[in-house]
Amino acid sequence: MAAASIEAKLIAALEEMPVIDAHEHLSPEHVRTSAKVDVFTLFSHYTRGDLAVAGMPGPAYEATQNPELPLEHRWRIFAPYWEHIRWTSYARAALIAAKRFYGADDIGEHTYRDISERMAAENTPGIYKRVLSDACGIRTALTQCSRTDVGAPLLTPVMPLVAEMGTWEQVARPVTTDWQGNSTPLDPSRSVRTLDDLLDVSRSYIERVQSEGAVGLKMMSNPFGPPSRRDALECFEDLRLGKVSSLPAVNPMRDYVVDEMIRFAGQRDLVVCVHTGYWGDFRTLDPLHMIPIVERHPTVRFDFYHLGYPWVRESIMLAKGFPNIWVNFCWTHVISQRFAMDALDEVIDMIPSNKVIGFGGDYAMPVEKVYGHLAMAREDIARVLAARIERGAMNEEQALSLARRWLWTNPNQLYRLNL
């Protein structure tokens, strides 16, 4: 059987397979349904970066996202840049979503009005179920929006590991803040006066969010120094006494508190999720920064997001060498399908099959693009496995068993979801 025929057969089987979406930023559904949506909502997340790189000025992009401006005016701003980015993987997810949910073969001059009208009409309660459950076959999506009231069981919360702690105001009244600017007080009824207060409030926060359904805690793979209580206490007192107005991003207090909360997360049987690689000045997000932490906490389960792109082989090697690291293909299929397929092929050779998480959409507002991303992930998985079937390295049953581990069994077991 030709590889293309095997691939098509595998995709059909994958479309019937249940999925655990291992990383999103979706807010509760009412946040989506209370917003005004149109065709430009499909470009409100990662495509923003591609548009900026293509030359779109920031104010022009903000204008496209302003529903109070005429749709036609916004299209005239958007159209020239759309032609520059339409072949990127980010854009492809939007095109797939527009076709599946709004019947548009393309996003263009002759379709943007109709897409906008249909999006507005469909922006009603139940849209998450229609997209995630009915269209995608997703049983639950692990979401990070700095709140736990996300709408279980379709959404399952993952929360920040620690609070911001760069200034005395942040330490005295600690809050967690995610990448979208959403903030959550650790404990609004308590103020922090000592370093032990900060540790106690942080532990109480972790206990609380776990009781409210959180299954993981997220951190970044920034540089970390060795944890020292003495040095952390000195930093704390410098802030408290006003000797310094702020601490640098890398500082001994943060190193110590993060390490203590990782230890506590392990005691609570929570996964520590780690953003690695691509984002902003990604030099600060090298997954290799995590090696000392992983070594200090051998019983803590770490989920390494995004394969550390562009440090892909480094991330694969980390999972090859450490029993407590899983690698998560969230975001990867819309960064580049080529890279995602190469990485999938390599992890089959390198990593035990129970340590790979196959999909996470990694979207906020445009829930429809989760479907587009998942369609691309299924293509990537099917192409990699079809090539192995064609050359006799595995049979179809074995290939689908492997895919099911990536998309269902492994995230279910890693996060103790019991689905």
C-alpha positions, -999 to +999 in steps of 0.1 A: +000+000+000+014+034-009+024+058+018-003+083+008-030+057+011-017+045+045-016+081+057-052+087+047-063+056+065-044+066+096-058+101+096-093+086+094-086+064+124-070+093+143-102+114+138-121+087+157-095+086+185-102+105+218-078+133+226-065+150+257-054+185+247-023+190+269-020+227+267-043+257+261-048+292+273-086+292+269-106+313+294-141+302+306-165+300+277-185+331+288-154+352+281-155+341+245-193+344+240-194+379+256-168+392+231-175+406+197-159+382+172-153+384+134-128+371+109-100+390+127-105+369+158-088+341+139-057+363+138-057+373+175-030+350+187+002+336+172-004+350+137+001+384+154+038+377+155+040+367+118+021+399+109+046+420+128+076+402+112+059+408+078+060+446+086+025+453+100+029+482+125+015+476+160-012+503+157-024+487+124-027+453+141-046+468+170-070+485+146-078+451+130-087+438+164-110+467+172-146+456+165-159+492+167-141+500+134-158+491+101-150+456+090-141+468+054-117+493+068-099+467+089-098+443+059-080+470+038-054+473+065-050+436+069-051+423+033-016+432+021+000+415+052-022+385+049-007+377+016+027+377+032+018+352+060-008+329+044+016+301+038+029+299+074+018+271+097+002+297+120-020+309+092-029+273+080-046+266+113-069+296+107-076+285+071-086+250+083-108+264+110-125+288+086-134+260+063-145+235+089-168+259+109-177+287+085-177+270+051-150+292+036-125+276+011-102+306+017-100+338+038-100+366+013-118+396-003-149+375-012-152+356+021-142+377+050-177+393+054-195+360+054-170+344+078-175+373+102-213+370+100-212+333+106-187+336+135-209+362+152-240+340+148-222+309+162-207+328+191-232+313+216-231+292+247-220+257+237-193+268+213-166+251+233-185+218+232-192+222+195-155+228+187-135+209+213-158+179+220-179+175+189-154+185+162-121+176+178-130+146+200-112+163+229-123+150+263-105+177+283-081+205+276-055+215+301-059+253+302-038+281+317-057+314+323-048+321+359-082+308+372-096+275+382-133+281+374-128+272+338-157+249+331-148+214+341-147+187+328-141+200+293-114+224+306-090+214+333-069+241+350-031+244+352-019+273+373+013+293+377+038+278+401+049+309+420+040+346+423+059+375+410+085+386+435+106+414+420+094+443+442+083+446+478+047+453+467+047+420+448+061+401+478+039+417+504+007+409+485+018+381+461-001+375+429+005+351+400+004+366+365+002+347+332+014+358+298-019+374+290-017+396+321-043+377+341-036+379+378-046+359+408-038+367+444-022+339+463-043+347+494-060+381+494-066+378+532-029+375+541+000+398+538+036+387+538+061+400+565+087+372+565+103+348+541+085+320+558+052+339+553+059+339+516+066+302+516+035+295+537+012+316+514+027+299+484+021+264+497-015+274+507-021+287+472-009+254+457-032+234+480-061+256+472-058+255+434-053+217+436-085+214+456-102+235+429-091+211+401-056+222+391-035+192+379-002+211+372+018+242+379+037+261+353+071+277+353+097+290+328+130+274+319+149+306+328+184+305+343+184+295+380+210+296+406+214+270+434+188+275+461+201+291+493+179+301+522+205+325+535+209+344+502+171+344+498+166+359+532+191+386+524+172+395+492+139+395+511+152+418+538+167+442+513+133+446+497+114+448+530+138+475+544+138+494+512+176+489+506+167+481+470+135+490+450+135+458+429+154+426+423+167+414+389+148+387+372+173+361+383+178+365+420+184+342+450+150+347+466+132+336+434+157+306+430+149+295+466+111+299+465+108+282+431+128+253+443+108+249+475+075+251+455+087+225+431+095+202+460+060+209+474+044+202+440+060+168+440+047+161+475+012+171+463+016+148+432+013+177+408+030+180+375+055+208+370+049+222+335+079+240+319+078+265+291+110+259+271+124+276+240+105+299+216+091+332+230+105+367+230+142+366+238+143+329+238+179+328+248+166+330+284+144+299+279+170+272+270+156+239+283+191+230+296+187+256+323+164+230+340+190+202+344+201+211+380+165+214+391+155+181+375+184+165+392+175+179+426+139+167+423+141+132+408+105+123+420+088+154+406+072+149+372+082+176+346+063+182+314+086+201+290+066+221+266+073+229+229+103+205+226+124+236+236+122+248+200+148+257+186+167+234+211+148+203+198+176+177+201+186+191+235+150+186+247+148+151+232+181+143+249+168+155+283+138+131+280+162+104+269+183+108+301+159+118+329+131+094+339+111+123+353+109+144+321+081+141+295+083+160+262+051+178+250+044+186+214+020+214+223+024+244+199+049+225+178+027+216+148+018+252+141+054+264+146+064+242+117+049+209+105+083+200+090+101+203+123+073+186+142+074+156+119+112+153+121+109+155+159+082+128+160+103+105+139+133+111+161+115+106+194+103+072+183+139+062+180+151+080+212+124+081+239+103+054+255+068+057+241+052+065+274+071+098+278+057+117+248+027+140+248+014+144+212-008+176+212-017+208+228-033+236+208-019+265+229-046+290+220-065+317+239-095+334+223-098+317+189-110+283+201-117+273+165-080+272+157-076+243+182-094+222+155-070+236+128-040+228+149-053+193+158-059+186+121-023+195+114-011+174+143-030+144+129-014+149+095+021+150+111+015+119+132+000+100+102+028+109+078+055+098+103+038+066+111+028+058+075+064+060+064+074+035+091+046+012+080+056+014+044+092+004+051+080-024+074+092-010+107+057-014+122+022-024+112-010-004+113-022-017+146+011-009+162+012+026+147-023+034+160-014+021+194+016+044+195-006+074+184-031+066+211-004+068+237+007+102+225-028+117+222-046+100+251-029+075+274+003+094+283-013+128+292-041+109+311-015+090+332+010+119+336-017+143+349-036+116+369-068+125+350-084+091+354-104+095+322 
